[in-house]
């Protein structure tokens, strides 16, 4: 994490002084080279492990929260006693409902839109998205999202030349914007030059890892197929407003509808 911050923050500011809107640098394509006998999926998984700094950034959330929006603690218990462990089957069923209803709905849309707005350095629109999400969420979901957002803002405080992210943090600290995780994380991810696809994938991975703590035995990480399918759906959804290179309207309408194996 320290080496990453030095690379990204200790040279020239990424934005104009004061975070003013200016012409940003051209995004560079990333080419992954698989070793002999290695599949493309394995090469992608190996590359994603290089994002260990994201795990570090989420450490406070992992240590202190049971979930951000998806929760397993309140799942029906298989035994007669309140402390009976949650079953893998119950967790998988709840996860599928979350993926189909919430992630492919308002939560996923918020992640995509907030990342786009952060890319455009539009602080006013970022506040609007924050307020819209605050009105849409209720009860525990609203409180947990705010708490996770505050922890993430605190964890990114030390980075230099923050521009939009720094000004957004000031608004949150002054109680002028709620600071929901689904707005903070895309803004922070874009500041650290994380792609939209990786931003979505790392959120999905975080929710699953938090939920599996309630299983009686350690659970395997969420399958790469499941993460890829969910991320791909959000990237291709018409409502996101994204147009991907080489994607036709027929291809867009025929995206897979299942999340893949867990």
One Martini backbone bead per residue (centre of mass of N, CA, C, O) as a GRO file, in nm:
protein
  262
    1UNK     BB    1   0.057   0.063  -0.020
    2UNK     BB    2   0.295   0.258  -0.007
    3UNK     BB    3   0.397   0.227  -0.296
    4UNK     BB    4   0.138   0.323  -0.430
    5UNK     BB    5   0.126   0.615  -0.315
    6UNK     BB    6   0.394   0.704  -0.432
    7UNK     BB    7   0.330   0.662  -0.731
    8UNK     BB    8   0.051   0.844  -0.730
    9UNK     BB    9   0.129   1.111  -0.522
   10UNK     BB   10   0.460   1.206  -0.544
   11UNK     BB   11   0.436   1.383  -0.792
   12UNK     BB   12   0.179   1.475  -0.969
   13UNK     BB   13  -0.107   1.598  -0.995
   14UNK     BB   14  -0.403   1.472  -1.126
   15UNK     BB   15  -0.508   1.760  -1.075
   16UNK     BB   16  -0.587   2.051  -1.046
   17UNK     BB   17  -0.574   2.298  -0.853
   18UNK     BB   18  -0.836   2.225  -0.629
   19UNK     BB   19  -0.988   2.022  -0.841
   20UNK     BB   20  -1.012   2.119  -1.111
   21UNK     BB   21  -1.126   2.104  -1.412
   22UNK     BB   22  -0.966   1.885  -1.650
   23UNK     BB   23  -0.758   1.733  -1.850
   24UNK     BB   24  -0.720   1.412  -1.859
   25UNK     BB   25  -0.574   1.129  -1.875
   26UNK     BB   26  -0.517   0.873  -2.065
   27UNK     BB   27  -0.624   0.569  -2.080
   28UNK     BB   28  -0.476   0.258  -2.024
   29UNK     BB   29  -0.422  -0.032  -2.145
   30UNK     BB   30  -0.450  -0.378  -2.041
   31UNK     BB   31  -0.214  -0.649  -2.063
   32UNK     BB   32  -0.252  -0.998  -2.035
   33UNK     BB   33  -0.011  -1.256  -1.967
   34UNK     BB   34   0.002  -1.584  -2.015
   35UNK     BB   35   0.119  -1.861  -1.930
   36UNK     BB   36   0.214  -2.158  -1.992
   37UNK     BB   37  -0.093  -2.327  -1.954
   38UNK     BB   38  -0.260  -2.069  -1.899
   39UNK     BB   39  -0.542  -1.929  -1.835
   40UNK     BB   40  -0.725  -1.646  -1.853
   41UNK     BB   41  -0.855  -1.674  -1.571
   42UNK     BB   42  -0.592  -1.712  -1.413
   43UNK     BB   43  -0.458  -1.448  -1.497
   44UNK     BB   44  -0.681  -1.267  -1.376
   45UNK     BB   45  -0.656  -1.367  -1.085
   46UNK     BB   46  -0.358  -1.291  -1.044
   47UNK     BB   47  -0.401  -0.989  -1.095
   48UNK     BB   48  -0.610  -0.936  -0.864
   49UNK     BB   49  -0.400  -0.992  -0.631
   50UNK     BB   50  -0.263  -0.705  -0.680
   51UNK     BB   51  -0.519  -0.580  -0.497
   52UNK     BB   52  -0.433  -0.573  -0.186
   53UNK     BB   53  -0.488  -0.270  -0.117
   54UNK     BB   54  -0.793  -0.302  -0.098
   55UNK     BB   55  -0.797  -0.479   0.150
   56UNK     BB   56  -0.664  -0.266   0.326
   57UNK     BB   57  -0.883  -0.044   0.285
   58UNK     BB   58  -1.112  -0.255   0.411
   59UNK     BB   59  -1.026  -0.333   0.706
   60UNK     BB   60  -1.222  -0.171   0.888
   61UNK     BB   61  -1.478  -0.302   0.778
   62UNK     BB   62  -1.405  -0.600   0.838
   63UNK     BB   63  -1.370  -0.557   1.156
   64UNK     BB   64  -1.670  -0.380   1.214
   65UNK     BB   65  -1.849  -0.531   0.990
   66UNK     BB   66  -2.111  -0.752   0.865
   67UNK     BB   67  -2.196  -0.530   0.649
   68UNK     BB   68  -2.354  -0.324   0.405
   69UNK     BB   69  -2.618  -0.483   0.267
   70UNK     BB   70  -2.534  -0.768   0.307
   71UNK     BB   71  -2.684  -1.027   0.520
   72UNK     BB   72  -2.644  -1.326   0.749
   73UNK     BB   73  -2.727  -1.302   1.057
   74UNK     BB   74  -3.063  -1.318   0.981
   75UNK     BB   75  -3.081  -1.597   0.915
   76UNK     BB   76  -3.207  -1.887   0.918
   77UNK     BB   77  -3.189  -2.140   1.146
   78UNK     BB   78  -3.120  -2.493   1.167
   79UNK     BB   79  -3.176  -2.477   1.472
   80UNK     BB   80  -3.288  -2.432   1.810
   81UNK     BB   81  -3.054  -2.236   1.839
   82UNK     BB   82  -2.943  -1.913   1.803
   83UNK     BB   83  -2.624  -2.021   1.745
   84UNK     BB   84  -2.672  -2.148   1.496
   85UNK     BB   85  -2.555  -2.207   1.204
   86UNK     BB   86  -2.520  -2.107   0.896
   87UNK     BB   87  -2.596  -2.209   0.590
   88UNK     BB   88  -2.494  -2.235   0.270
   89UNK     BB   89  -2.777  -2.245   0.140
   90UNK     BB   90  -2.895  -1.988   0.269
   91UNK     BB   91  -2.680  -1.796   0.162
   92UNK     BB   92  -2.717  -1.851  -0.142
   93UNK     BB   93  -3.012  -1.760  -0.158
   94UNK     BB   94  -2.970  -1.471  -0.057
   95UNK     BB   95  -2.760  -1.388  -0.270
   96UNK     BB   96  -2.937  -1.420  -0.520
   97UNK     BB   97  -3.139  -1.201  -0.438
   98UNK     BB   98  -2.937  -0.971  -0.420
   99UNK     BB   99  -2.829  -0.984  -0.712
  100UNK     BB  100  -3.111  -0.945  -0.858
  101UNK     BB  101  -3.231  -0.691  -0.691
  102UNK     BB  102  -2.994  -0.494  -0.583
  103UNK     BB  103  -2.739  -0.506  -0.765
  104UNK     BB  104  -2.923  -0.483  -1.039
  105UNK     BB  105  -3.002  -0.210  -0.923
  106UNK     BB  106  -2.941   0.057  -0.725
  107UNK     BB  107  -2.650  -0.021  -0.642
  108UNK     BB  108  -2.516  -0.059  -0.916
  109UNK     BB  109  -2.593   0.218  -1.028
  110UNK     BB  110  -2.440   0.384  -0.818
  111UNK     BB  111  -2.157   0.284  -0.885
  112UNK     BB  112  -2.150   0.372  -1.180
  113UNK     BB  113  -2.227   0.674  -1.153
  114UNK     BB  114  -2.007   0.759  -0.949
  115UNK     BB  115  -1.766   0.693  -1.130
  116UNK     BB  116  -1.842   0.886  -1.360
  117UNK     BB  117  -1.851   1.145  -1.189
  118UNK     BB  118  -1.558   1.128  -1.091
  119UNK     BB  119  -1.437   1.146  -1.372
  120UNK     BB  120  -1.587   1.442  -1.413
  121UNK     BB  121  -1.563   1.617  -1.149
  122UNK     BB  122  -1.872   1.611  -1.006
  123UNK     BB  123  -1.972   1.719  -0.707
  124UNK     BB  124  -2.272   1.783  -0.727
  125UNK     BB  125  -2.362   1.506  -0.840
  126UNK     BB  126  -2.253   1.340  -0.603
  127UNK     BB  127  -2.448   1.461  -0.397
  128UNK     BB  128  -2.706   1.373  -0.538
  129UNK     BB  129  -2.656   1.067  -0.522
  130UNK     BB  130  -2.640   1.059  -0.216
  131UNK     BB  131  -2.929   1.164  -0.161
  132UNK     BB  132  -3.082   0.948  -0.320
  133UNK     BB  133  -2.978   0.706  -0.153
  134UNK     BB  134  -3.078   0.805   0.125
  135UNK     BB  135  -3.382   0.788   0.036
  136UNK     BB  136  -3.382   0.476  -0.049
  137UNK     BB  137  -3.275   0.408   0.215
  138UNK     BB  138  -3.312   0.203   0.515
  139UNK     BB  139  -3.211   0.178   0.815
  140UNK     BB  140  -2.960  -0.039   0.815
  141UNK     BB  141  -2.862   0.025   0.527
  142UNK     BB  142  -2.802   0.323   0.579
  143UNK     BB  143  -2.611   0.300   0.824
  144UNK     BB  144  -2.395   0.106   0.697
  145UNK     BB  145  -2.319   0.284   0.455
  146UNK     BB  146  -2.223   0.527   0.618
  147UNK     BB  147  -2.010   0.384   0.788
  148UNK     BB  148  -1.836   0.277   0.553
  149UNK     BB  149  -1.781   0.553   0.426
  150UNK     BB  150  -1.634   0.678   0.670
  151UNK     BB  151  -1.404   0.470   0.683
  152UNK     BB  152  -1.295   0.521   0.397
  153UNK     BB  153  -1.231   0.821   0.429
  154UNK     BB  154  -1.030   0.780   0.660
  155UNK     BB  155  -0.834   0.577   0.502
  156UNK     BB  156  -0.777   0.820   0.265
  157UNK     BB  157  -0.648   1.079   0.399
  158UNK     BB  158  -0.322   1.050   0.329
  159UNK     BB  159  -0.358   1.130   0.054
  160UNK     BB  160  -0.256   1.307  -0.220
  161UNK     BB  161  -0.415   1.504  -0.433
  162UNK     BB  162  -0.752   1.464  -0.413
  163UNK     BB  163  -0.960   1.670  -0.474
  164UNK     BB  164  -1.263   1.551  -0.494
  165UNK     BB  165  -1.230   1.364  -0.248
  166UNK     BB  166  -1.158   1.590  -0.044
  167UNK     BB  167  -1.417   1.762  -0.081
  168UNK     BB  168  -1.612   1.538  -0.005
  169UNK     BB  169  -1.508   1.489   0.281
  170UNK     BB  170  -1.575   1.768   0.390
  171UNK     BB  171  -1.881   1.742   0.355
  172UNK     BB  172  -1.914   1.498   0.541
  173UNK     BB  173  -1.791   1.631   0.801
  174UNK     BB  174  -2.023   1.872   0.770
  175UNK     BB  175  -2.303   1.733   0.697
  176UNK     BB  176  -2.358   1.777   0.356
  177UNK     BB  177  -2.321   1.459   0.331
  178UNK     BB  178  -2.362   1.124   0.391
  179UNK     BB  179  -2.149   0.902   0.281
  180UNK     BB  180  -2.181   0.661   0.097
  181UNK     BB  181  -2.027   0.385  -0.010
  182UNK     BB  182  -2.151   0.394  -0.314
  183UNK     BB  183  -1.983   0.672  -0.345
  184UNK     BB  184  -1.702   0.657  -0.217
  185UNK     BB  185  -1.571   0.415  -0.362
  186UNK     BB  186  -1.570   0.523  -0.656
  187UNK     BB  187  -1.409   0.779  -0.589
  188UNK     BB  188  -1.159   0.634  -0.474
  189UNK     BB  189  -1.102   0.443  -0.712
  190UNK     BB  190  -1.053   0.664  -0.922
  191UNK     BB  191  -0.820   0.803  -0.778
  192UNK     BB  192  -0.660   0.507  -0.794
  193UNK     BB  193  -0.714   0.398  -1.092
  194UNK     BB  194  -0.973   0.229  -1.098
  195UNK     BB  195  -1.172   0.049  -1.254
  196UNK     BB  196  -1.497  -0.020  -1.287
  197UNK     BB  197  -1.484  -0.328  -1.279
  198UNK     BB  198  -1.308  -0.343  -1.018
  199UNK     BB  199  -1.499  -0.185  -0.836
  200UNK     BB  200  -1.729  -0.388  -0.846
  201UNK     BB  201  -1.576  -0.652  -0.773
  202UNK     BB  202  -1.473  -0.559  -0.489
  203UNK     BB  203  -1.750  -0.527  -0.363
  204UNK     BB  204  -1.853  -0.814  -0.400
  205UNK     BB  205  -1.625  -0.948  -0.239
  206UNK     BB  206  -1.679  -0.807   0.030
  207UNK     BB  207  -1.966  -0.905   0.089
  208UNK     BB  208  -1.901  -1.207   0.090
  209UNK     BB  209  -1.681  -1.211   0.311
  210UNK     BB  210  -1.865  -1.103   0.537
  211UNK     BB  211  -2.089  -1.328   0.524
  212UNK     BB  212  -1.904  -1.597   0.567
  213UNK     BB  213  -1.855  -1.567   0.880
  214UNK     BB  214  -2.138  -1.730   0.953
  215UNK     BB  215  -2.007  -1.981   0.902
  216UNK     BB  216  -1.887  -2.277   1.043
  217UNK     BB  217  -1.696  -2.264   0.791
  218UNK     BB  218  -1.483  -2.198   0.573
  219UNK     BB  219  -1.508  -2.020   0.276
  220UNK     BB  220  -1.503  -1.981  -0.035
  221UNK     BB  221  -1.457  -1.787  -0.266
  222UNK     BB  222  -1.591  -1.625  -0.495
  223UNK     BB  223  -1.642  -1.687  -0.798
  224UNK     BB  224  -1.528  -1.572  -1.093
  225UNK     BB  225  -1.787  -1.613  -1.252
  226UNK     BB  226  -1.976  -1.450  -1.068
  227UNK     BB  227  -1.826  -1.181  -1.076
  228UNK     BB  228  -1.823  -1.148  -1.386
  229UNK     BB  229  -2.129  -1.156  -1.435
  230UNK     BB  230  -2.211  -0.918  -1.255
  231UNK     BB  231  -2.026  -0.707  -1.377
  232UNK     BB  232  -2.120  -0.735  -1.672
  233UNK     BB  233  -2.411  -0.649  -1.630
  234UNK     BB  234  -2.353  -0.360  -1.529
  235UNK     BB  235  -2.184  -0.274  -1.782
  236UNK     BB  236  -2.436  -0.351  -1.996
  237UNK     BB  237  -2.649  -0.190  -1.892
  238UNK     BB  238  -2.854   0.051  -2.005
  239UNK     BB  239  -2.886   0.225  -1.737
  240UNK     BB  240  -2.575   0.306  -1.717
  241UNK     BB  241  -2.470   0.440  -2.009
  242UNK     BB  242  -2.287   0.233  -2.132
  243UNK     BB  243  -2.037   0.190  -2.397
  244UNK     BB  244  -1.899  -0.077  -2.550
  245UNK     BB  245  -1.667  -0.205  -2.727
  246UNK     BB  246  -1.825  -0.404  -2.968
  247UNK     BB  247  -2.126  -0.342  -2.885
  248UNK     BB  248  -2.432  -0.452  -2.941
  249UNK     BB  249  -2.767  -0.462  -2.897
  250UNK     BB  250  -2.790  -0.770  -2.902
  251UNK     BB  251  -2.571  -0.827  -2.691
  252UNK     BB  252  -2.697  -0.660  -2.457
  253UNK     BB  253  -2.978  -0.834  -2.449
  254UNK     BB  254  -2.792  -1.127  -2.405
  255UNK     BB  255  -2.726  -1.138  -2.118
  256UNK     BB  256  -2.669  -1.300  -1.852
  257UNK     BB  257  -2.889  -1.389  -1.560
  258UNK     BB  258  -2.681  -1.543  -1.402
  259UNK     BB  259  -2.434  -1.559  -1.147
  260UNK     BB  260  -2.339  -1.828  -1.088
  261UNK     BB  261  -2.130  -1.997  -0.917
  262UNK     BB  262  -2.026  -2.030  -0.564
   0.00000   0.00000   0.00000
